[in-house]
Amino acid sequence: MTVGVEVDLLHAASMLALAATSRRYRRAALTDAGISMAFAAAGGIAAHRNAPHPPVGQRHGLNP
C-alpha cells in the first residue's frame, strides 16, 4: 500500500468520524469520505498494476 492510499483512507476515516458527530456537516463529510475512498481504491489498483512481477518461471516457486 502506498502512502497516498494510506492518507486517503485516514482522511476518509476522519470524515466518517465527523459525520457521526456533527449533524451540520454530515452530508459534506459523507461526500468527502466517499470521494477519499474512491481515490484510495484507484491508488491501490494503480499501485497493484505497477508492482514488479517475478519472472514467469519463478511465480509459483518454480525455479528453472
MODELLER restraints for C-alpha pairs under 7 A, 6 or more apart:
rsr = mdl.restraints
at = mdl.atoms
rsr.add(forms.Gaussian(group=physical.xy_distance, feature=features.Distance(at['CA:1:A'], at['CA:44:A']), mean=6.54, stdev=0.5))
rsr.add(forms.Gaussian(group=physical.xy_distance, feature=features.Distance(at['CA:5:A'], at['CA:40:A']), mean=4.61, stdev=0.5))
rsr.add(forms.Gaussian(group=physical.xy_distance, feature=features.Distance(at['CA:5:A'], at['CA:43:A']), mean=5.77, stdev=0.5))
rsr.add(forms.Gaussian(group=physical.xy_distance, feature=features.Distance(at['CA:5:A'], at['CA:44:A']), mean=6.33, stdev=0.5))
rsr.add(forms.Gaussian(group=physical.xy_distance, feature=features.Distance(at['CA:8:A'], at['CA:36:A']), mean=5.26, stdev=0.5))
rsr.add(forms.Gaussian(group=physical.xy_distance, feature=features.Distance(at['CA:8:A'], at['CA:37:A']), mean=6.61, stdev=0.5))
rsr.add(forms.Gaussian(group=physical.xy_distance, feature=features.Distance(at['CA:8:A'], at['CA:39:A']), mean=6.71, stdev=0.5))
rsr.add(forms.Gaussian(group=physical.xy_distance, feature=features.Distance(at['CA:8:A'], at['CA:40:A']), mean=5.37, stdev=0.5))
rsr.add(forms.Gaussian(group=physical.xy_distance, feature=features.Distance(at['CA:9:A'], at['CA:36:A']), mean=6.74, stdev=0.5))
rsr.add(forms.Gaussian(group=physical.xy_distance, feature=features.Distance(at['CA:9:A'], at['CA:37:A']), mean=6.28, stdev=0.5))
rsr.add(forms.Gaussian(group=physical.xy_distance, feature=features.Distance(at['CA:9:A'], at['CA:40:A']), mean=6.23, stdev=0.5))
rsr.add(forms.Gaussian(group=physical.xy_distance, feature=features.Distance(at['CA:11:A'], at['CA:36:A']), mean=6.71, stdev=0.5))
rsr.add(forms.Gaussian(group=physical.xy_distance, feature=features.Distance(at['CA:12:A'], at['CA:33:A']), mean=4.20, stdev=0.5))
rsr.add(forms.Gaussian(group=physical.xy_distance, feature=features.Distance(at['CA:12:A'], at['CA:36:A']), mean=5.39, stdev=0.5))
rsr.add(forms.Gaussian(group=physical.xy_distance, feature=features.Distance(at['CA:12:A'], at['CA:37:A']), mean=6.18, stdev=0.5))
rsr.add(forms.Gaussian(group=physical.xy_distance, feature=features.Distance(at['CA:15:A'], at['CA:29:A']), mean=5.01, stdev=0.5))
rsr.add(forms.Gaussian(group=physical.xy_distance, feature=features.Distance(at['CA:15:A'], at['CA:30:A']), mean=6.60, stdev=0.5))
rsr.add(forms.Gaussian(group=physical.xy_distance, feature=features.Distance(at['CA:15:A'], at['CA:32:A']), mean=6.76, stdev=0.5))
rsr.add(forms.Gaussian(group=physical.xy_distance, feature=features.Distance(at['CA:15:A'], at['CA:33:A']), mean=5.41, stdev=0.5))
rsr.add(forms.Gaussian(group=physical.xy_distance, feature=features.Distance(at['CA:16:A'], at['CA:29:A']), mean=6.59, stdev=0.5))
rsr.add(forms.Gaussian(group=physical.xy_distance, feature=features.Distance(at['CA:16:A'], at['CA:30:A']), mean=6.35, stdev=0.5))
rsr.add(forms.Gaussian(group=physical.xy_distance, feature=features.Distance(at['CA:16:A'], at['CA:33:A']), mean=6.34, stdev=0.5))
rsr.add(forms.Gaussian(group=physical.xy_distance, feature=features.Distance(at['CA:18:A'], at['CA:29:A']), mean=6.47, stdev=0.5))
rsr.add(forms.Gaussian(group=physical.xy_distance, feature=features.Distance(at['CA:19:A'], at['CA:25:A']), mean=6.40, stdev=0.5))
rsr.add(forms.Gaussian(group=physical.xy_distance, feature=features.Distance(at['CA:19:A'], at['CA:26:A']), mean=4.17, stdev=0.5))
rsr.add(forms.Gaussian(group=physical.xy_distance, feature=features.Distance(at['CA:19:A'], at['CA:29:A']), mean=5.39, stdev=0.5))
rsr.add(forms.Gaussian(group=physical.xy_distance, feature=features.Distance(at['CA:19:A'], at['CA:30:A']), mean=6.22, stdev=0.5))
rsr.add(forms.Gaussian(group=physical.xy_distance, feature=features.Distance(at['CA:57:A'], at['CA:63:A']), mean=6.00, stdev=0.5))
rsr.add(forms.Gaussian(group=physical.xy_distance, feature=features.Distance(at['CA:57:A'], at['CA:64:A']), mean=6.46, stdev=0.5))
